[in-house]
Amino acid sequence: MNILVQKNYDDLSKKCAELIKAQIAAKSDSVLGLATGSTPLGTYKELIRMNHAGELDFSRAIAFNLDEYFPIKKSSDQSYHYYMRENLFKHVNFAQTFIPDGEAPDAAKECAAYDEKIAAQGGIDLQILGIGNNGHIGFNEPDDKFTSATNHTLLDESTIKANARFFASESEVPRHSLTMGIGTIFRAKKIILLASGAGKADAIFKATRGPITPQMPASVLQLHPDVTIIADEDAAKLIQ
């Protein structure tokens, strides 16, 4: 596990974008796993800048999103379809993009089909992750066991409260999601986890220095052969 501590959020975002650029330079048809939330926004802005400046070409690259609320309409401005479209996909030239379908009539079938699509592309080359205050990655919440495949999951109350800032009220936050499972994430060849702010310091400490346990889902990354954590000084303050 490689831990890169950056001075601030802007430096974190630029470092992550540089590593994604290096991945595309090495393999133009890379399969990228992408995350949502507030932390990756700076990275996506930098990727857009690079693309528009002619420094980065996504025309052969494929993107798979980590998760989506369920149920939710793709047209909803709180959906991750909307988030990814507005913050990245409509600005750059990905060959293909995939996001779990929050309108799917059968959640289990949608999850199985999503893993099949990932496998059909040869798996994920580089997976970008955020981390929740409770240690979740994707929407894999603390549990008694690690999840394997993409799954339909119930959101933890702490996640609902944390995500309420994106909605008009906490009651509007969906209680379920479709998310890549820990097994799906773990099969990525490379993983980058981003963490910004003092609120993530405890989760980063437990994920990197604590025991490997499904009660701290991100701790499983200690076992992955190629993980880079990019954290700003506030998020890394307990591990420096």
Long-range contacts (C-beta under 8 A, 24 or more apart in sequence): 1-208, 1-221, 1-222, 1-224, 1-227, 1-228, 1-229, 2-227, 2-228, 2-229, 3-208, 3-228, 3-229, 3-231, 3-236, 3-239, 4-228, 4-229, 4-230, 4-231, 5-231, 5-232, 5-233, 5-236, 5-240, 6-230, 6-231, 6-232, 6-233, 7-232, 7-233, 8-232, 8-233, 9-42, 9-196, 9-197, 9-232, 10-42, 11-232, 12-42, 12-194, 12-196, 12-230, 12-231, 12-232, 13-41, 13-42, 13-43, 13-45, 13-46, 14-42, 14-46, 15-230, 16-40, 16-43, 16-46, 16-128, 16-192, 16-194, 16-230, 17-43, 17-46, 17-47, 17-50, 19-126, 19-192, 19-228, 19-230, 20-47, 20-126, 20-128, 20-192, 21-47, 21-50, 21-55, 21-56, 23-125, 23-126, 23-190, 24-56, 24-57, 24-58, 24-61, 27-125, 28-57, 28-59, 28-60, 28-61, 29-60, 29-61, 29-62, 29-95, 30-61, 30-62, 30-125, 30-126, 31-61, 31-62, 31-63, 31-64, 31-118, 31-121, 31-122, 31-123, 31-124, 31-125, 31-126, 32-61, 32-62, 32-63, 32-64, 32-124, 32-125, 32-126, 32-127, 32-128, 33-63, 33-64, 33-65, 33-66, 33-124, 33-126, 33-127, 33-128, 33-180, 33-185, 33-188, 34-63, 34-64, 34-65, 34-66, 34-84, 34-88, 34-128, 35-65, 35-66, 35-128, 35-129, 35-130, 35-138, 35-194, 36-65, 36-66, 36-67, 36-80, 36-83, 36-84, 36-130, 37-130, 39-130, 39-194, 39-195, 39-196, 40-128, 40-130, 40-194, 41-87, 43-128, 43-194, 44-87, 44-88, 45-87, 47-88, 47-92, 48-88, 48-91, 48-92, 51-91, 51-92, 51-93, 52-91, 57-93, 58-92, 58-93, 58-94, 58-95, 59-93, 59-94, 59-95, 60-95, 61-94, 61-95, 62-94, 62-95, 62-96, 62-97, 62-98, 62-121, 63-89, 63-94, 63-96, 63-97, 63-98, 64-97, 64-98, 64-99, 64-114, 64-117, 64-118, 64-121, 64-124, 64-180, 65-97, 65-98, 65-99, 65-100, 66-127, 66-129, 66-138, 66-139, 66-179, 66-180, 66-185, 67-100, 67-138, 67-139, 67-177, 67-178, 67-179, 67-180, 68-99, 68-100, 68-101, 68-102, 68-177, 68-178, 68-179, 69-102, 69-174, 69-176, 69-177, 70-100, 70-102, 70-104, 70-107, 70-152, 70-174, 70-176, 70-177, 70-178, 71-102, 71-103, 71-174, 71-176, 72-102, 72-103, 72-174, 73-102, 73-103, 74-101, 74-102, 74-103, 78-166, 78-167, 78-172, 100-150, 100-178, 100-179, 101-178, 102-178, 104-178, 107-152, 107-176, 107-178, 108-152, 110-178, 111-149, 111-150, 111-151, 111-152, 111-178, 112-149, 112-150, 114-150, 114-178, 114-180, 115-149, 115-150, 115-184, 118-184, 123-187, 123-188, 123-189, 124-187, 124-188, 124-189, 125-188, 125-189, 125-190, 126-188, 126-189, 126-190, 126-191, 126-192, 127-185, 127-188, 127-190, 127-191, 127-192, 128-192, 128-194, 129-185, 129-191, 129-192, 129-193, 129-194, 129-218, 130-193, 130-194, 130-195, 131-193, 131-194, 131-195, 131-200, 131-203, 131-204, 131-207, 131-218, 132-158, 132-159, 132-162, 132-203, 133-158, 133-162, 133-199, 133-200, 133-202, 133-203, 134-158, 134-159, 134-203, 135-203, 135-206, 135-207, 135-215, 135-216, 135-217, 135-218, 135-219, 136-217, 136-218, 137-182, 137-185, 137-193, 137-217, 137-218, 137-221, 138-179, 138-180, 138-181, 138-185, 139-177, 139-179, 140-179, 140-180, 140-181, 140-182, 140-185, 140-217, 141-217, 142-214, 142-215, 142-216, 142-217, 143-214, 143-215, 143-217, 144-214, 145-214, 146-181, 146-182, 146-183, 146-214, 146-217, 146-220, 147-179, 147-181, 147-182, 147-183, 148-181, 148-182, 148-183, 148-184, 149-181, 149-183, 149-184, 150-178, 150-179, 150-180, 150-181, 150-184, 151-178, 151-179, 151-181, 152-176, 152-177, 152-178, 153-177, 153-178, 153-179, 182-217, 182-220, 186-220, 186-223, 186-224, 189-226, 190-226, 190-227, 190-228, 191-221, 191-224, 191-226, 191-227, 191-228, 192-227, 192-228, 192-229, 192-230, 193-218, 193-221, 193-227, 193-228, 193-229, 193-230, 194-229, 194-230, 194-231, 195-229, 195-230, 195-231, 195-232, 195-235, 195-236, 196-231, 196-232, 196-234, 196-235, 197-232, 197-234, 197-235, 198-234, 198-235, 198-237, 200-231, 200-234, 200-235, 201-234, 201-235, 201-236, 201-237, 201-238, 202-238, 204-229, 204-231, 204-235, 204-236, 204-238, 204-239, 205-238, 205-239, 208-239, 209-239
